[in-house]
Structures are given as structure tokens and as C-alpha cells.
Amino acid sequence: MKIKMSKKTHPQFMFFVILLLIMTGISDDVFAKKKQKKKKKVKHWELSISVKSSYNDNILKYSEKYIDRFNNGEEPERFKINSLDAFLIQNTVEFKYRYPMFGKLNTRFFAKANSKFYMDNPVKDFVVYGIGFRQYLSKNCFFNFTFSKIPNFYVRHYKNADLTALQDDQDDIFRPFEFTKNDYSVYVQNSMTSSTKLRLEFSYMEYFYNEYFSEYDAYNLLYGIKIYQSLSKRVKLNAGYRYVRSKADQLASLPLEAGEKYVDPSFDEYIFSLRLSFALPRMFGLSQKISLSGKYNRRYYTTNVYYKFDPLHTGRYDFVYRANINYGFKISRAFTTSFFYTWNMRNSSSTIEGNKDRIAREKDFEQNIFGINMEYNFKF
């Protein structure tokens, strides 16, 4: 596959190379000198920089139906990508400030920017911005608040006939399916014992789609619980459960004759996650760790619209599977590297017999991602 550098990806590639040179030039002697200081200076600021390079074999999560159409050169107006797969560069920069505002209880403020660039497929590029704070209520308990925003996220191109059985004079025009997302999240975490931590979380998320698909505007409510358990000095386990309720814009609940496109993407979702990590014996003087994780989602669309008006949502349910393996090691006190592989799959169907095949052909997908992540933390 021939890879081209777009105007967007070229600076990011150079950033990746420069950062890699800086990181590899850091020696442990620098940290050794800091250890010689008699007085330990309190460091309030922390800068974290990470660069992740990966390969994704299905960047738009296409089903076999659309993979075949792309490979056969059909519907060129639909496919605004140069390839189904892509190499990615993901850069994350985060500033943290820590200060004991209330006695000895720390308060932490942070700001973060995360950019993801798809080489040779810049239509898929996006950035996430976030700010937040963490307040300790005691030595073992704290609450955390974050606000994050995705200014623009591209999903793929659609035409009206993809989404509804109704016809209009613009039925064959492909338009970008894009949205802006605002996420307000809070969680409270408490150490129940020396080996057990409990986290409760809540999120309110807003989705605003472009003018072509504004009927998809929605808000999501997320409720979650997570348990962190140390099974031994080297083995840790965490398990989580999340429930998401998504409600579409008011247009979806209007009588059919008042709606424009007759779609209602509202859904209920149940998410189960599990992660097991092992601290391995040191190798060549480096600490190393391997982790295995999995996630299982069950999503049920709740619309009552007649399925021929809303064939992609009425009666539909999704089963989504995710598995990940990660191997990481610490090169120095500030620099860590990890290698990872992630597998994603979605199986979709319908409670309506006559609509099962269509939903499966449209929404089933499989995706493989693997790569390397490098992170540097600097306190000052």
C-alpha cells in the first residue's frame, strides 16, 4: 500500500520522529543526579507526552458488503477514503498541576489534547480536547470531573436510501455523516481496603450532527461501577459495568407526519469489561508488565417507528466484542513503552424477521489494530 503524507499528517510525523530522538537521548544519569539532592523539592507541575503509532485494517468499520464495493470500485461518491486500512499517529499532551488547597488534601487540575491522524486518509483525522480537576476528600477517597470535546468526528458518507425507505429528490446524493460531541463526566473513587478500590461514575454526553443528519442529535446518560482488586503483589484485576441510555432529538418522538426522515436512533446499552494485569520479573534491569482485557456490549434500539421507515434501528440489537493484549516495559523512571493488539467485532440483527439480513449486511464488521505506544512524564 502506497502511503502519502498529507499536509495534516506530515507535521505529526516529524513530531513523532523528533520526540522519539528526545526520548532515546534521555539517560538514567539525569535521574541519578536528582536523587543526590538532600532536600526533596515539591513538584507541582507534570507534563505527559505520548505518541502512539498503529495500523488499523478497517478504519471506517465497514461490513463485508461495503468492503467488496470499495475493492470493486463501485459508488466512488460514497468512499471518501483512499484505502480501507491506514497507519495512524496519535499524539497526546497533558498538563497537570497539583496543590494542597485544603490542608493536606491535594487538588489536581489538568488540561489535555489528543490528536489522531490517519495517514493517506485525512478525512478521518480528529482531535479531542479536555479539562478537569480532581479533589481528594481523604487520603483514600477522591472525586474527579472532566469536560471533553470533539469538534468534528467523521463517521462515513451516507445517502438517504441507506437510512430510510422513504424517497425524495435528493435520495442519491452522498453526504458526510459527522458530529460534534460534548462529554461531562464525574466519578468518585474510594480505597475500601489496601487491595480493593471502588469507583462510581456518571457521564452526560451530547451529540450534534451536521445539517444533513440533524435528526440524529442525541444526549446519552452513562452510569457505571468499577472494582479494582489486587490478587497478589504482581497480579491485579479490575471489572466494570456500565449502562448507557441514549435519547434522540425531539424530532424522533413527533408523529410520523411531522418528522422529516422518520428515524429514531435511541438505544439502551449494557457494557461489561474485565482486565487482568501481571507484573513480570525484571528483564535486563527493566520492569515489565503484560495485561489482557475484554469488553462486551449489548445494545438494543428502542424506537417504535415502522421498520420500513427506519430499517436500521427498528428492532435492531448489537453484540459488540473487544479483546486487547498489551505488553509494556519501563525504560527509565519517566519513559515507558508498550506494544498492543486490539480486536473488535460487531454482530447485528433484528427482532423483525424480514429485516435481519439487511441489518447484518449493513452493520456487521471486524477490525484489527496493532501498534506501539511511547509515553514520557516530566515533573517540575
N, C-alpha and C positions, 0 to 999 in steps of 0.2 A: 504494500500500500504506500503510495507516494504521499509524503507529509509536507504541507506547505505552511510557512509561517505567515499568519495574518498580521495586520498592524496591531491587533489586540494581543496576540499570543507572543510576538517577538520580544517585547519588553519583559514579559513574565518569564520567558525562557532565560533571558540574560540575568534577571534577578535570581533565578534558580541557580545558575552557574556561579554567580558572584557569592551568593550565600553559602554554597557548598564549599567554595575556596576558603571563605572566612572560617567556617566551622571546622574544616580539616586542619586549619592552621592553629587552632587552639590547643595548647598543651596543658598537661596536668600541673606543670610547674607554676602556672599562673595561680592556680587554686592553692598550691602548696604554700606560696608566698602569703596568701591571705590567712592561712592557718597560723602563721608565725606571729600574727598580731596578738598582743596581750589583751587588748580591750576589744571586745566584740561590738562592732557598731551596728546599731539597729537600722535595718534597711527597709524603708517604707515602699519603695518602688520596685516593680518587677516587670520585665519585658519578656514576652514569649513570642518566638517566631518559629513557625513550622512550614515546611514545604513538603507536599505530598505529590508524588508522580505516579500515575496509574494508567492502566489500559482497561477500557470498557468495551465489550463486544456488542452492546446493543444500547446505545446512548438514549434513544427515544422509547425504549421498552416496546418495540413493535412485536406484534404477533407474526406467526409464520405467513399469514395472508399478506401482510404489508412488506415483509422481508422479500417474499417472492416478487411482488410488484416492483420493488426498488431494483432488485437484481435484473429484472426483465426490462427495465427502462420504461415502465408504464407510469402514467399520471405524473409527469415531471413537475407539474404545478403543486403537487402535494408535498413533494420531498424537497425541502429547502436545506438539505444537508448534502455534503459531498461524499459521505461514507456512513455506513451503519455503525461502524465502530470508531473509536478515537483514543488517542493518548491525551491524558489530562494533566494539567498542572494546577494544583490547589495551594494557594498561599494563605496563611493565617497569621495575623499580627494582633497581639492582645497586650494592653497596658493594664497593670493592676496597682492600686495604691492601698496600703494598709496602715491604719492608725487606730490606737485605742481611744475612741471618743468617749466611751462611758466606763471610766475606771480602767480596769484591766481587760475589758471586753473589746475585742477587735472589731472594727468596721472595715470592710473592704469595698472599694469602688473599682469598676473595671469598664473598659471600652474595647471593642473587638471588631475586626473586619476580616471577612473570609471571602476570598475570590476564587472562582473556579473557571478555568479556561480550557476549552475543547479545541485542540489543535486541528486545523483544517475544517472546523465546524463552528465558527464564531457565533452563529445564530443561537447556540445553546449556552453561551457564556452568561454567568450571573454573579452577583455579589450579595453578601449578607452583612448587614451592619447590626451591632448590638451594644447596649449599655446596661449596667445594672449595679447592684450592690448586695453585700452580704453582711448581716448583723448577727453577731454572737449574743445569745441570750444567757448562756452559761458556758463553761468550759467545753461541754459536750453537746450543746444544742445551738442551732442557728437557723435563721430563715434567709432565703435568697430570692431576689427579684430581678428579672431581666426583661428588657424590651428589645426585640429584634425586628428587622425589616428587610424584606427582599423587594427592591424597587421594581424589578421585572423578571419574571420567570417564564421561559418559553417551553410549552409542552409539545406541540406539533401543529401542523396545519389540518384543518377540517373544512368540509363543505356541509351545507345544511342537510343534505341527504344522508350524511353519516350519522346524524344525531336525531332526526325525526322522520316520520313517514310523510309528513305534510310537504307539499311542493310550493315553491314560489319562484319568482322570476330571477332570483339570484342563486338558484339551487346548485349550480355547477361551479360557483366561484369559491376557490380555496382561500381561507383566511387564517391568520395566525391565532392560535388559542394560547393566550398569555394572561398572567395575573400578577397582581401586587399582593404581598402578604405582610400583615402586621401580627406579631406574636407577643402577648403579655403573659409571662409565666412566673409563678411563685412556688417555692417548695420549702418545707420545714424538715430538717433532719436532726435526729437525736441518737446519741450512742446509748443504747439500752444497757449494754454490758461492755466489757473490754473487747469482746469479739463480735458483737451484734449491733448493727445500725439500722434504723428505720427511717424511711423518707416518705412523706406525703406530698403530692404535687397537684397543681391546678394550672390550667392554661386557657386563655381566651384568644382565639385566632380569627382574624378577619381576612377574607379573600375577595379582592376586587378585580374582576376580569375586564378585558378591553371592551370597546363599544360593540364589537361583533357578537360577544357572548356574555353580555351583562346579566342574563337570566341565571348564570352560574354563580353570581355573587353569593357568598355564604359566610356564616360565622360558625366556628367549631368550639365546643366546650370539652376539655380533657380533664379527667380525674385519674390519678394514679397512685400506686403504692409500690415501694421497692424495699427489699430487705438485703442488707449486706452482711454476710456471715463468714467469719474466718473459721475454717475447718481444722486448720493446723497452722504452724508458723509459715509454711510455704504454700498452702492451698487456700484459696478464697472462692466463695460462691456468692453470686447475687441473683435474685429472682424478682421479676416485676410483673405488674398487671396494670393495664390502662384501659379506660373506657372513654370513647370519643362519641359525642353526638354532634352531627353536622346538620345545620338547618339552612336551606337555600333561601335566597332573597324572597321577599313578599310576593313577587310576581308568580312564583311557583304555586302558591296557595290560592290564587284567584280562580274563579270559574273558567272553564276552558275557553269560552268565547271571549274572555278578556285577556287571556295570555297571548303572547306573540309566537312563541315557538313550542309551547307545551312540554317543557322539560322540568323535572324536579330531581336534582341530584342529592337530595337529603339522604343521610345514612346514619346507622349506628355501627360502631366498630369496637371489637374486643381484641386487645393486644396482649400476648403473653411472651415474656422474654426470660432468658436464662443465660448466665455467663459463668464459666469456670476458669480460673487462672492458676497457674503453677509457677512458683519461683524456682528456677532450675539452679543446679550447682554452678558456681562461677567457672568461666572458661577464659583462659588467657588473661586472668585478672579482671574480667568484665562480668558484672551481674547481668543475668538474662532471665526472661520470662516468656511463657507461652500461654495464650488464652484461647478458649473455644467459646463461641456464643451462638445463640439461635433465637429467632423470633417467629412467632406465628400469629397472623392476623385473620380475624373473621369479620367481614364487613357485609352488612345487609342494607340494601337500599329500601327506603320506607315510602316511596311515592305510591299514590293510588291512581295516577294518571293511566288511562288506557294504554296498553303496551305498544300499540301501533303508532301512537302519538309520541311515546317516549321509550323506544325499544332498548336503549342502552341502560335504562335504570329500573323500569318496572319489573318487579320480581327478581331482580338480579342479586346475586351474592358472590363474594370473592373470598377465596382462601389464598393467603399470601404467605410464602415461606422464605426465610432468610437464614443463612448459615455463614459463619465467619471464623477464620483462624488467623491468629496474629502472633508473630514471634518478634520480640524486641530485646535489645540489649543496650546497656548504658556505656557510652564511650568515656565520658567524664561526668563530673558532678552536674554539669549543665547541659550536656549534649546526649540525646538518646536517638536511636534509630530503630525502626521496626519494618518488617515485611508482612504483608497481609494478602489474604484471598477472601473474596465475598461472592456468594452465590445467591441470587434472587429468583423466585418463580411465582407466578400468579396463575391460579386456575379459577375461571369464572363460569358461572352457569346461571340458570333461572328456574324459578318455580313454575314458570309458564312453559309447557312442553313445546309449543310452537316457536319459542324464542331462544331456546337453549343453544342451538348451533350458531346463531348469529352472534350472540354474546361471546361464546367461546372463540369464534374466529376473530372477533374484534379485540378482545381483551386478554387472552392468554399470552404470557410471554415468559422467557427465560433470559437471564443475564448473568455474565461472569465478569468480575472485576478483580484485578490483582495489581500490586504495586509496592512502593516503598515510601515511608514517611520519616522525615527528619525533623527534630524539634530542639530548639536552643532556648534556655531560660537564663536570663541575666537579671540579678538583683542589685539594686543600687540605692 
